């Protein structure tokens, strides 16, 4: 119990420190913080620009967040301590996503807020890339609400300068939503339509020039097809 209490204190300190650094030594703008549900399971879905994205989300979202990371990041004792302190759980990437879904579901069952970058990797040109179906599978399985978030500006400075970014950054948070209930096993076409719905909500929070492959559609179209 003492370790759990210490971890909560350390995370709260990290949230405060990230907010302080990003607002004092940078220009952090947070839009839509009132959209974040205070309680219950939550899937935070964000675009992915750089390694600075998780700290920005920690600073912007006013409730503890839980992440997953490749198990290779936990080999160093110091790195392992930091990862654990900021709620990062190791997953085996060679397990085809099964390990990641298991860890995320365990956190959702405990009414936690988990973070997913559905693009699966950092965007090479900083525009929104095609999403992966894992986020849809997790949302259908858990029936947890999804919170779309768009981050901008995190790609303009290296990770080693995270405490002193001296850059403009923004986290734009949209209203939470849930996917429609699908009877039976959904087809690939339905899953793809639901994925477009999720990614469309993230795209809506981005400037038009950064919406990438989702720049020419709205989130309503795939939602209607899925139902």
C-alpha positions in Angstrom: 0.0 0.0 0.0 2.9 2.3 0.8 4.4 1.8 -2.7 1.0 2.5 -4.3 0.6 5.7 -2.3 4.1 6.8 -3.2 3.4 6.2 -6.9 0.3 8.4 -6.7 2.2 11.2 -5.0 5.0 10.9 -7.6 2.5 11.0 -10.5 0.8 14.1 -9.1 4.1 15.8 -8.7 5.0 14.9 -12.3 1.6 16.3 -13.5 2.3 19.5 -11.6 5.9 19.7 -12.8 5.0 19.1 -16.4 2.3 21.8 -16.2 4.7 24.2 -14.6 7.5 23.7 -17.1 5.2 23.8 -20.1 3.5 27.0 -19.0 6.6 28.7 -17.5 9.2 27.8 -20.1 6.8 27.3 -23.0 3.4 28.4 -24.2 1.1 25.5 -23.4 -2.6 26.0 -24.5 -5.2 23.5 -23.2 -8.6 23.5 -24.9 -11.5 21.4 -23.7 -10.3 20.2 -20.3 -13.9 20.4 -19.2 -14.6 17.5 -21.6 -12.6 15.0 -19.5 -14.8 12.7 -17.4 -13.7 12.8 -13.8 -14.5 9.1 -13.1 -14.9 5.8 -14.9 -13.0 3.9 -17.6 -11.8 6.1 -20.4 -9.8 5.6 -23.6 -7.8 8.6 -24.5 -7.0 8.6 -28.2 -4.3 11.0 -29.5 -2.2 11.7 -32.6 1.5 11.0 -32.2 4.2 13.5 -33.1 7.1 12.8 -30.8 8.3 11.3 -27.5 7.1 14.6 -25.9 3.5 13.6 -26.4 3.0 11.6 -23.2 4.4 14.3 -20.9 2.1 16.8 -22.7 -0.9 14.6 -22.1 0.0 14.2 -18.4 0.2 17.9 -18.1 -3.1 18.6 -20.0 -5.5 16.0 -18.7 -6.6 16.5 -15.1 -6.7 12.8 -14.1 -4.1 10.0 -13.9 -3.3 8.4 -17.2 -2.0 4.9 -17.9 0.2 4.1 -20.8 1.8 1.0 -22.4 5.4 0.8 -23.7 7.6 -1.8 -25.3 9.3 -4.0 -22.7 12.8 -3.1 -24.0 12.3 0.4 -22.3 12.3 -1.3 -18.9 15.8 -2.9 -18.9 17.5 0.1 -17.3 16.7 0.3 -13.5 16.3 4.1 -13.6 14.2 4.0 -16.8 12.1 1.2 -15.2 11.5 3.3 -12.1 10.4 6.4 -14.1 8.2 4.3 -16.3 6.4 2.7 -13.4 6.1 6.0 -11.6 4.2 7.5 -14.6 1.9 4.4 -15.1 3.7 2.9 -18.1 3.2 -0.9 -18.3 5.6 -3.1 -20.3 4.1 -5.0 -23.2 5.6 -7.6 -25.6 5.3 -6.2 -29.1 5.9 -9.6 -30.6 2.6 -10.9 -29.2 0.6 -9.4 -32.0 -1.1 -6.8 -29.8 -2.6 -9.4 -27.4 -0.4 -8.4 -24.5 -1.3 -4.7 -25.0 -5.0 -5.4 -25.1 -4.8 -7.4 -21.9 -2.9 -4.7 -20.0 -5.3 -2.0 -21.3 -8.4 -4.0 -20.4 -7.1 -4.6 -16.9 -6.7 -0.8 -16.4 -10.2 -0.1 -17.9 -11.7 -2.7 -15.6 -10.3 -0.6 -12.7 -12.0 2.5 -14.0 -8.7 4.0 -15.2 -8.0 6.3 -18.2 -5.7 4.6 -20.7 -3.8 6.3 -23.6 -3.6 4.9 -27.1 -1.8 6.3 -30.1 -3.8 4.6 -32.8 -1.4 5.5 -35.6 1.0 3.0 -34.0 4.1 5.2 -34.5 5.2 8.8 -34.7 4.0 10.6 -37.8 6.9 11.2 -40.2 5.4 14.4 -41.6 3.4 15.5 -38.5 0.0 14.9 -40.2 -2.5 12.4 -39.0 -1.7 8.9 -40.4 -4.0 5.9 -41.0 -5.1 4.4 -37.7 -4.9 0.8 -36.6 -7.9 -1.4 -35.7 -6.7 -2.2 -32.2 -8.4 0.9 -30.7 -11.8 -0.2 -32.2 -11.4 -3.7 -30.8 -10.6 -2.3 -27.3 -13.5 0.2 -27.4 -16.0 -2.5 -28.5 -14.8 -5.0 -25.9 -14.7 -2.6 -23.0 -17.6 -0.3 -24.1 -15.5 2.5 -22.5 -16.0 6.1 -23.7 -13.4 7.5 -26.0 -11.8 10.9 -25.5 -10.3 12.4 -28.7 -7.2 14.6 -28.2 -5.0 16.4 -30.7 -1.5 17.6 -29.7 0.5 20.1 -31.7 4.0 21.6 -31.2 5.6 18.7 -29.4 7.7 17.9 -32.5 9.5 21.2 -32.4 12.0 20.4 -29.6 14.0 17.3 -28.6 13.1 15.1 -25.6 16.2 16.1 -23.6 14.8 19.7 -23.6 11.4 18.6 -22.2 11.7 20.7 -19.1 12.6 23.8 -21.0 10.7 23.6 -24.4 10.5 27.3 -25.2 7.9 26.4 -27.8 4.2 26.9 -28.4 2.2 23.6 -27.7 -1.4 22.8 -27.7 -3.7 20.0 -26.5 -7.2 20.2 -27.9 -9.6 17.9 -26.2 -12.9 16.9 -27.8 -16.2 15.6 -26.3 -16.1 12.0 -25.2 -18.2 9.5 -27.3 -18.9 5.8 -27.4 -19.0 3.4 -30.4 -22.3 1.9 -31.3 -23.0 -1.6 -29.9 -22.5 -4.2 -32.6 -24.3 -7.5 -32.4 -22.2 -10.5 -33.2 -18.7 -10.3 -34.7 -18.4 -7.1 -36.8 -17.1 -7.4 -40.4 -13.8 -5.9 -41.5 -15.8 -3.2 -43.3 -17.7 -2.2 -40.2 -14.5 -2.2 -38.1 -12.8 0.1 -40.7 -15.9 2.4 -40.6 -15.7 2.6 -36.8 -12.0 3.3 -37.0 -12.7 6.2 -39.4 -15.2 7.5 -36.8 -12.5 7.5 -34.1 -9.8 9.0 -36.2 -12.3 11.6 -37.6 -12.9 12.8 -34.1 -9.2 13.3 -33.5 -8.8 15.0 -36.9 -11.6 17.4 -35.9 -9.3 18.7 -33.1 -6.4 19.4 -35.5 -5.8 22.3 -37.8 -7.0 21.4 -41.4 -3.4 21.2 -42.7 -2.5 18.5 -40.1 -5.5 16.2 -40.6 -3.6 14.1 -43.2 -5.6 11.1 -44.6 -8.6 12.2 -42.6 -8.7 15.7 -43.9 -11.4 15.1 -46.5 -14.1 13.5 -44.4 -16.2 14.0 -41.2 -16.7 11.7 -38.3 -20.5 11.5 -39.0 -20.1 9.6 -42.2 -18.5 6.4 -40.9 -20.7 6.5 -37.8 -23.9 6.3 -39.9 -22.4 3.4 -42.0 -21.5 1.4 -38.9 -25.0 1.7 -37.4 
